[in-house]
Amino acid sequence: MRHCIRRRPSRAPAVATMKGRVGYWGCCRRLFLGLVALALLALPAASSASTIVWARSDKDGSRQRIVAARPDGSWLHAISQPKKGGSDIDAQISPNGRRVVWERDFFDESILPEIHVADISGKHQRKLDLGCVAPCLLDSGPTWLRGGGRLAYTPVIGPSTTTPVGENILCVIVRALGKALPGLLGALADALLRLLGCAPLVG
C-alpha cells in the first residue's frame, strides 16, 4: 500500500523576505532621522543669517540704538533703548540667531563703556558685569565665540596713553570750584584746568 505524505510548505522564504523588508525600512528610518538631524543643525546658521543688526541714531542725534530687521526690511524693530547721551555700537548676533551683544558708549567721556546683551526680539536686555577693576579701565568689542555659549571681549588695561577717566572727573571738580571761588582763586582754578589739559573755565 502506498502512503501519501503531505508536507507543509516551508515558510522560511517568507520569514526571510519579511526580515529583509524590516531591515530595508529600518535603514530608511535611520537615514530619514539622520537627514532631520542635519537639518536641525543647519537651522541656527540659517536663522542667524536671516536677521541683520545695525546702529541707528535718533533724528536729533541725542542717542544711538541697535535695531534689527530681515534682509528684505520686514520685522524692523529696536533692540536697545539707551537713554539720551548713550551710543550703542558693534552689535553682534549669536551663532544660533537668538541673542545680540553690543557695546554701549556715552557722550560723556567720564562714564565708562558697558557691554549689553538681549534677545533678538529686544526682550530680556541686561548689562553684563565682567569684573573690570583696576588696572582694567574698560571692556570693549564684544563678540560671540563658536557655539554661542560664550563671549570674547577686549579688556583695556591701564595706565592709558590718552586722557584717563579720572582726569576728566578732576576737570569737572576743578571747574566747579573755579566757578564758585571769587577773583584770584578762580583764576588759579582756570590755570590749573589748562595745566591738566582740560577745557578752560567758562563763565
FENTA-V131266 format. One record per run of one state. SS is the DSSP state (a for helix, b for strand, c for the rest). FROM is the first residue (numbers start at 0). LEN is the number of residues. Records with the same first field share a line. If there is no record, write none. Layout:
SS: FROM-LEN, FROM-LEN
This chain:
c: 0-11, 49-2, 57-6, 69-7, 78-7, 93-5, 106-7, 119-6, 127-8, 144-6, 157-7, 180-2, 195-8
a: 11-38, 164-16, 182-13
b: 51-6, 63-6, 76-2, 85-8, 98-8, 113-6, 125-2, 135-9, 150-7
